[in-house]
Amino acid sequence: MLQIPLWKRIVIFGLVALGLLYALPNLFYGRVEQHNDAVAAIETLGATPEREAAAAAWPNWLPSSLVNLGLDLRGGAHLLAEVRVEDVYADRMDGYWPEIRDALRDERETVGTIRRQDAAPGVLKIRISEASGMARALEVVRGLARPIVSLTGGGGTDIAVSGQGDTLTVQLTDAEKAATDTRTVRQSLEIIRRRVDEVGTREPTIQRQGTDRILIQVPGIGSADELKALIGTTAKLTFNPVVRRTTDADENPGARNVIYPSMSEEGVYYVLEETAVVSGEELTDAQPAFDQNGRPAVTFRFNPSGGRKFGQYTADNVGSLFAIVLDEEVISAPQIREAIPGGSGQITGSFSVEESTQLAVLLRAGALPAEMTFLEERTIGPELGADSIEAGRIASMIAFGAVLVFMALSYGWFGIVANVALILNIGMIFGLLSLIGATLTLPGIAGIVLTIGMAVDANVLVFERIREELKTARGPARAIELGYEKALSAILDANVTTFITAAILFTMGSGPVRGFAVTLGLGIVTSVFTAIFVTRAMLVIWFERRRPKTIEV
């Protein structure tokens, strides 16, 4: 019998209504976007009359999820960066030096005095006064080696130790370098993602390319220079002991010392010990604040390990100067007046409110483990994005109109039913895209245009099958019922194979390819649903009311 139970009708049209409800905010894109931004600002920064007015632009009881516009539609910045992984090797050796130094000091009777020598970056050379103790020195330093932390580096150690004459040489093994490269790029990816997310940009694309490159695409940002300013700074924070102050930039700082300019005092330079007491990697939080004089500052807090080192050093060096260094510039060099055991402090300097906020963002996100070189940069203006949207809209309207006309002329009333289902289908696609927070790009629009053409395929199969059943002198109700039943297998076969293709594109592809796969896959799901369930429900309701003796497809 040609009938559908009431509960099935409620479920079918309820799902359609839900999809259209989630698609509704996209018709008022600017208003809803303003509402969402205001709500986010109120949660993080507090309410103001302007923010509350913007938040009231869209009712809170309605869905407010939008289809995010990709870089090619919204405009924004594109960067391709190369991570200089070699920089990390030198930092690793600097980190090893205190541990090796302390271990060799315990063997002073055998190896004599020890002294670090100048060497190439990534190589640690140590001279011992007793060459006869080289064998013991090698044994001690090799005992400090750690297993390689890598999925493919099991069984190896992280350092290679050799000795010649009275000089001990330590460097990373090849396996450890490969593992370090992987960790460095992954850490850079995560830190860049955190920095970009901190400023509230929508749906950035941040992914690894090759072995040491990172692709960064951020829609809605003003320019590539603005994006570089946000992520290009290493924001490497260290706390170094001060040797002395000077006004001579060319002064020789001495062995294992460095000379850095003061950020707030023009013409003043600080000679610092090269090895930092605490680094920014041990920071757990940083927030913009104001000092006791009402000037912008940044408060910070260390993790337990950093807090212990910070507290111990300040306790042992009361009265000495202690430099806070950011990217080889001394922010400030306060005097240690008392021990600071709590693992927290405050950075003061000649900051504006914006600068202190930006510094807090960079420090909170973490320091980039290595410097990045930008190989490619592009800025896509919003005008180009508007042109892309307009071109996509015209293409969609032409495809949509052509399909509607074809179906109406070919199948009459049945074609009009299919056209209504097609309109609902497009609305449900945007509803699903909004629900999952997907990003729409030009390839994504192409996927929607393709879906428009494919969406009526199932209806064509059903209608042609109904035509065949009518030729066997069956009644209209039976013909419609058999048309849907016998066309079902062909519909599922055709769409399942296409959906598998979309899934493979999504899994194996990246960027625009995945955008195309998402819209194509969602379009297949909604088109099958509307063709099998929605059009059938509409025809059942029509048949129950009209009770036609004959039908013409």
C-alpha positions in Angstrom: 0.0 0.0 0.0 1.1 3.6 -0.8 1.2 4.9 2.7 3.7 6.2 5.3 3.0 6.0 9.1 2.5 9.3 10.9 5.6 8.9 13.0 7.8 8.4 9.9 6.3 11.6 8.4 7.1 13.5 11.6 10.7 12.2 11.5 11.2 13.0 7.8 9.8 16.5 7.9 11.3 17.1 11.3 14.8 16.4 9.9 14.1 18.7 7.0 13.0 21.5 9.3 16.0 21.0 11.5 18.4 21.2 8.5 16.7 24.4 7.3 16.8 25.9 10.8 20.6 25.4 11.0 20.9 26.8 7.4 18.9 30.0 8.3 21.8 32.0 9.9 23.6 32.0 6.6 20.9 34.1 5.1 21.9 36.8 7.6 25.6 36.2 7.6 26.9 39.6 8.6 24.4 40.0 11.5 25.0 36.5 12.9 28.8 36.9 12.5 28.6 40.2 14.5 26.5 38.5 17.1 29.0 35.6 17.5 32.0 37.9 17.8 30.2 40.0 20.4 29.3 36.9 22.5 32.9 35.7 22.4 34.2 39.1 23.4 31.7 39.3 26.3 32.8 36.0 27.6 36.5 36.8 27.5 36.7 40.6 28.0 33.4 41.5 29.7 30.2 43.2 28.6 30.0 46.7 27.2 26.9 48.5 25.8 28.3 48.2 22.3 29.0 44.4 22.7 25.6 43.8 24.2 23.9 45.7 21.3 25.8 43.6 18.8 25.0 40.4 20.6 21.3 41.3 20.5 21.4 41.5 16.7 20.5 37.8 16.6 18.1 35.9 18.9 19.9 33.7 21.3 17.3 30.9 20.9 18.1 30.5 17.2 21.1 28.5 16.0 24.1 30.8 15.3 26.5 28.4 13.6 27.7 29.7 10.2 29.4 28.1 7.2 33.0 29.4 7.5 34.3 31.1 4.3 37.7 29.8 3.2 40.7 31.9 2.2 39.7 32.1 -1.5 36.2 33.4 -0.6 36.9 35.6 2.4 40.3 36.9 1.6 43.3 36.6 4.0 46.9 35.6 4.1 48.9 32.6 2.8 52.4 31.7 4.0 54.7 28.9 3.3 57.4 28.7 6.0 60.5 26.6 6.4 61.6 25.6 9.9 65.3 25.9 10.5 65.6 22.7 12.4 69.4 23.0 12.7 69.0 25.8 15.3 67.6 23.3 17.7 70.8 21.2 17.7 72.8 24.1 19.2 70.1 24.6 21.9 70.2 20.9 22.7 74.0 21.0 23.2 73.7 24.2 25.3 71.2 22.3 27.5 73.5 19.3 27.8 76.5 21.4 28.9 75.6 22.0 32.6 74.8 18.3 33.1 78.1 17.2 31.5 80.0 19.9 33.4 78.7 18.7 36.7 79.3 15.1 35.9 82.9 15.7 34.9 83.5 17.9 38.0 82.8 14.9 40.1 85.7 13.1 38.3 88.1 16.0 38.7 90.9 13.9 40.3 90.9 11.8 37.0 90.2 14.3 34.3 91.5 17.5 35.9 90.0 20.8 35.2 87.4 21.2 32.4 86.7 24.0 30.0 84.2 24.5 27.2 85.8 25.3 23.8 84.3 27.3 20.9 82.8 24.9 18.3 80.4 24.9 15.4 76.7 25.1 16.2 75.3 21.8 17.4 78.7 20.6 18.5 79.9 20.7 22.1 83.7 20.6 22.7 85.2 20.2 26.1 88.9 20.4 27.0 90.2 18.5 30.0 93.6 19.2 31.6 94.5 15.5 32.1 94.5 13.8 28.7 95.2 10.5 30.5 91.7 10.7 31.9 90.0 10.7 28.5 88.8 7.1 28.8 87.0 7.9 32.1 85.6 11.2 30.7 84.2 9.3 27.7 82.6 6.7 30.0 81.0 9.4 32.2 79.6 11.4 29.3 78.3 8.4 27.4 76.5 7.4 30.6 74.5 10.6 30.3 73.1 9.6 26.9 69.3 9.0 26.7 67.3 6.7 24.6 65.9 8.3 21.4 62.2 9.3 21.8 60.9 8.3 18.4 58.6 5.7 16.8 61.4 4.6 14.5 64.5 5.2 16.6 64.3 2.4 19.2 67.5 1.1 20.5 69.7 4.2 19.8 70.9 7.0 22.0 70.7 10.7 21.5 74.3 11.8 21.6 77.6 10.6 20.0 80.7 11.1 22.2 84.3 11.0 20.9 87.6 12.1 22.2 90.9 13.1 20.7 93.9 14.1 22.7 92.6 16.3 25.5 89.4 17.4 23.7 86.0 15.7 24.2 83.4 16.1 21.4 79.7 15.7 21.9 77.0 16.0 19.2 73.6 14.5 18.4 73.4 11.2 16.5 71.8 11.1 13.1 68.8 9.2 14.4 68.3 11.8 17.2 68.6 14.6 14.6 65.8 13.0 12.5 63.6 12.6 15.6 64.4 16.1 16.7 63.4 17.4 13.3 60.0 15.7 13.5 59.4 17.0 17.0 60.5 20.5 16.1 58.1 20.8 13.2 55.2 19.3 15.2 55.9 21.7 18.0 56.0 24.6 15.6 52.7 23.5 14.1 51.0 23.4 17.5 52.5 26.7 18.6 51.5 28.5 15.4 48.0 27.0 15.8 47.7 28.3 19.3 49.0 31.8 18.3 46.5 32.0 15.5 43.6 30.8 17.6 44.5 33.3 20.3 43.5 36.2 18.0 40.1 34.6 17.1 40.6 34.0 13.4 38.2 31.6 11.8 39.1 28.2 10.4 42.8 28.6 9.7 44.6 26.0 7.6 47.9 25.0 9.3 49.5 21.8 8.1 52.9 20.3 7.5 54.3 20.1 4.0 57.4 17.9 3.3 59.9 17.4 6.0 60.5 20.9 7.4 57.8 23.2 5.8 54.5 24.5 7.2 51.6 25.9 5.2 49.6 28.6 6.9 46.4 30.0 5.5 44.3 32.4 7.7 41.0 33.8 6.3 40.0 37.2 7.3 43.4 38.5 8.4 44.5 41.8 6.9 47.8 40.9 5.2 50.6 38.5 5.0 52.8 41.0 7.0 50.2 41.0 9.8 50.3 37.2 9.9 54.1 37.1 9.9 54.1 39.6 12.8 51.9 37.2 14.7 53.7 33.9 14.1 57.1 35.0 12.8 58.4 36.1 16.1 60.1 33.3 18.0 59.1 35.0 21.3 62.1 33.2 23.0 62.1 34.3 26.6 65.0 33.6 28.9 66.2 34.8 32.3 70.0 35.3 32.2 72.5 36.4 34.9 73.9 39.9 34.2 77.7 40.3 34.1 77.8 44.0 33.6 76.2 47.0 31.8 77.9 48.9 29.0 77.4 51.5 26.4 79.8 50.0 23.9 77.9 47.7 21.4 81.2 46.4 20.0 82.7 45.4 23.4 84.0 41.9 23.6 81.6 40.1 26.1 84.1 37.3 26.8 83.9 33.6 26.6 80.4 32.0 27.0 78.9 35.5 27.4 76.7 37.5 25.0 75.9 41.2 24.6 72.3 42.3 24.1 70.8 45.8 23.7 68.3 47.1 26.2 64.7 47.5 24.8 63.8 50.4 27.1 67.2 52.2 27.5 68.6 53.6 24.3 72.3 53.1 23.9 72.6 50.7 26.8 73.8 47.1 26.4 74.0 44.2 28.8 76.7 41.6 28.9 75.0 38.4 30.0 75.9 34.8 30.7 75.0 32.8 27.6 73.4 29.9 29.6 70.0 30.9 30.8 68.8 30.1 34.3 65.2 29.6 33.2 63.6 29.6 29.7 60.2 30.5 28.4 59.5 26.8 27.7 59.0 26.5 31.5 56.3 29.1 31.5 52.7 27.9 32.2 50.9 31.2 31.9 51.3 34.9 30.9 48.7 37.6 31.2 48.6 41.4 30.5 48.4 43.4 33.7 49.5 46.7 35.2 52.3 47.3 37.6 52.1 49.2 40.9 52.5 52.5 39.0 49.7 51.8 36.6 51.9 51.0 33.6 51.2 48.1 31.3 53.1 44.9 32.3 53.0 41.2 31.8 52.6 38.7 34.7 54.0 35.2 34.3 54.1 31.9 36.2 56.5 29.0 35.8 55.9 25.3 36.1 57.2 23.5 39.2 60.6 22.8 37.6 61.1 26.3 36.4 59.7 27.7 39.7 62.3 25.7 41.7 65.2 26.9 39.5 63.9 30.5 39.6 63.4 30.5 43.3 66.8 28.9 44.0 68.7 31.4 41.8 67.0 34.4 43.3 67.7 33.1 46.8 71.4 32.6 46.0 71.9 36.0 44.2 70.1 38.6 46.2 71.4 42.0 45.2 72.5 41.0 41.7 70.9 42.1 38.4 68.8 39.5 36.6 68.0 40.1 32.9 64.7 39.2 31.3 65.5 38.6 27.6 63.1 38.4 24.7 64.4 37.6 21.3 68.0 38.8 22.1 66.7 42.1 23.6 66.8 42.9 27.3 63.3 43.9 28.3 64.3 44.8 31.8 67.2 43.9 34.3 65.8 44.4 37.8 67.8 43.9 40.9 67.0 40.8 43.0 65.9 42.3 46.3 64.7 39.0 47.9 64.1 35.4 47.0 61.1 34.7 44.8 60.0 31.2 45.8 56.5 31.2 44.2 57.7 30.7 40.6 55.9 33.8 39.4 56.8 37.4 38.5 56.1 40.4 36.4 57.8 41.8 33.3 57.7 45.6 33.1 59.0 47.9 30.4 58.0 50.6 28.0 54.9 48.8 26.9 51.7 50.0 25.5 48.5 48.1 26.4 48.5 46.5 22.9 52.2 45.5 23.2 51.7 43.9 26.6 48.7 42.0 25.4 50.5 40.8 22.3 53.6 39.8 24.3 51.3 37.8 26.7 49.8 36.1 23.7 53.2 35.1 22.3 54.5 33.9 25.7 51.3 32.0 26.5 51.4 30.2 23.2 55.0 29.2 23.8 58.2 29.9 22.1 58.8 28.6 18.6 61.6 26.0 18.9 63.4 27.3 15.8 63.4 30.3 13.5 61.3 30.1 10.4 62.1 31.4 6.9 59.1 32.4 4.8 59.5 31.0 1.3 56.2 32.2 -0.1 53.6 34.8 1.0 50.4 36.0 -0.5 47.7 38.4 0.5 44.2 37.7 -1.0 42.1 40.8 -0.8 38.4 40.6 0.2 37.5 42.1 -3.2 38.9 38.9 -4.9 36.9 36.8 -2.4 33.8 38.7 -3.2 34.3 38.1 -6.9 34.8 34.4 -6.2 31.5 34.3 -4.2 29.7 36.1 -7.0 31.1 33.8 -9.6 30.1 30.7 -7.5 26.6 32.2 -6.9 26.1 32.7 -10.7 27.3 29.2 -11.5 25.0 27.7 -8.8 22.0 29.7 -10.0 22.5 28.7 -13.6 22.9 25.0 -12.7 20.0 25.2 -10.3 17.7 26.9 -12.8 18.6 24.6 -15.7 17.8 21.5 -13.5 14.5 23.0 -12.3 13.4 23.7 -15.9 14.5 20.3 -17.2 12.7 18.4 -14.4 9.5 20.4 -14.8 9.4 20.0 -18.6 10.3 16.3 -18.4 8.1 15.0 -15.6 5.4 17.6 -15.0 3.9 17.5 -11.6 6.4 14.8 -10.5 9.2 17.1 -11.7 7.8 19.9 -9.6 7.9 17.6 -6.5 11.5 16.8 -7.3 12.3 20.5 -7.7 10.9 21.2 -4.2 13.0 18.4 -2.8 16.0 19.8 -4.6 15.5 23.2 -2.9 15.2 21.5 0.5 18.3 19.5 -0.4 20.4 22.6 -0.9 19.1 24.1 2.4 20.0 20.9 4.2 23.5 20.9 2.8 24.1 24.3 4.2 22.5 23.3 7.5 24.9 20.3 7.8 27.9 22.5 6.8 26.9 25.0 9.5 26.3 22.3 12.1 29.8 20.8 11.7 31.5 24.1 11.3 32.9 23.3 7.8 34.8 25.7 5.7 33.4 26.6 2.3 35.9 27.2 -0.5 35.7 27.5 -4.3 36.2 23.8 -4.7 33.4 23.3 -2.1 31.1 25.5 -4.3 32.0 23.2 -7.2 31.0 20.2 -5.0 27.6 21.9 -4.4 27.1 22.6 -8.1 27.9 19.0 -8.9 25.5 17.9 -6.2 22.7 20.0 -7.8 23.1 18.0 -11.0 23.4 14.7 -9.2 20.6 15.3 -6.8 17.8 14.6 -9.3 19.5 11.4 -10.6 17.7 9.4 -8.0 14.3 11.0 -8.9 14.9 10.3 -12.5 15.5 6.6 -11.7 12.3 6.5 -9.6 10.1 8.4 -12.2 11.3 6.3 -15.1 10.6 3.2 -13.1 7.1 4.5 -12.3 6.6 5.0 -16.0 7.5 1.4 -16.7 5.1 0.1 -14.0 2.3 2.2 -15.5 2.7 0.5 -18.8 1.8 -2.9 -17.2 -1.7 -1.5 -16.4 -1.0 -1.3 -12.7 -2.9 1.3 -10.7 -1.2 4.6 -9.9 -0.7 3.8 -6.2 0.9 0.5 -7.0 3.0 2.0 -9.7 4.4 4.7 -7.4 5.1 2.1 -4.7 6.9 -0.3 -7.0 8.8 2.6 -8.7 10.4 3.5 -5.4 11.0 -0.1 -4.3 12.6 -1.3 -7.5 14.7 1.9 -8.0 16.2 1.8 -4.5 19.0 -0.7 -5.3 20.2 1.3 -8.3 20.0 4.6 -6.3 22.1 3.1 -3.4 24.7 1.5 -5.7 25.3 4.8 -7.6 25.5 7.0 -4.5 27.5 4.6 -2.3 30.3 4.4 -4.9 30.3 8.2 -5.3 30.4 8.5 -1.5 33.3 6.1 -1.3 35.2 8.3 -3.8 34.4 11.4 -1.7 35.7 9.6 1.5 39.0 8.7 -0.3 39.4 12.3 -1.5 38.8 13.5 2.1 41.3 11.0 3.6 44.1 11.3 1.1 43.6 14.9 0.0 44.3 18.2 1.7 43.1 21.8 1.6 40.8 22.5 -1.4 40.5 18.7 -2.2 39.1 18.1 1.2 36.7 21.0 0.9 35.3 19.5 -2.3 35.0 16.1 -0.7 33.1 17.4 2.3 30.4 19.2 0.2 30.2 16.3 -2.2 29.8 13.7 0.6 27.2 15.8 2.5 25.4 16.4 -0.8 25.2 12.7 -1.5 23.7 12.0 1.9 21.1 14.8 1.7 20.2 14.0 -1.9 19.6 10.3 -1.2 17.5 11.3 1.8 15.3 13.8 -0.1 14.9 11.5 -3.1 14.0 8.3 -1.2 12.0 9.8 1.7 11.0 13.4 1.2 9.7 13.1 -2.4 7.9 9.9 -1.5 6.3 11.5 1.5 5.2 14.5 -0.6 3.7 12.2 -3.3 1.9 10.1 -0.6 0.3 13.2 0.9 -0.7 14.5 -2.6 -2.1 11.1 -3.5 -4.2 10.8 -0.3 -5.8 14.2 -1.0 -6.3 13.9 -4.7 -7.0 10.2 -5.2 -6.3 10.3 -9.0 -7.5 7.4 -11.1 -4.7 7.9 -13.5 -1.4 9.7 -13.4 1.0 10.8 -16.1 4.7 11.0 -15.4 
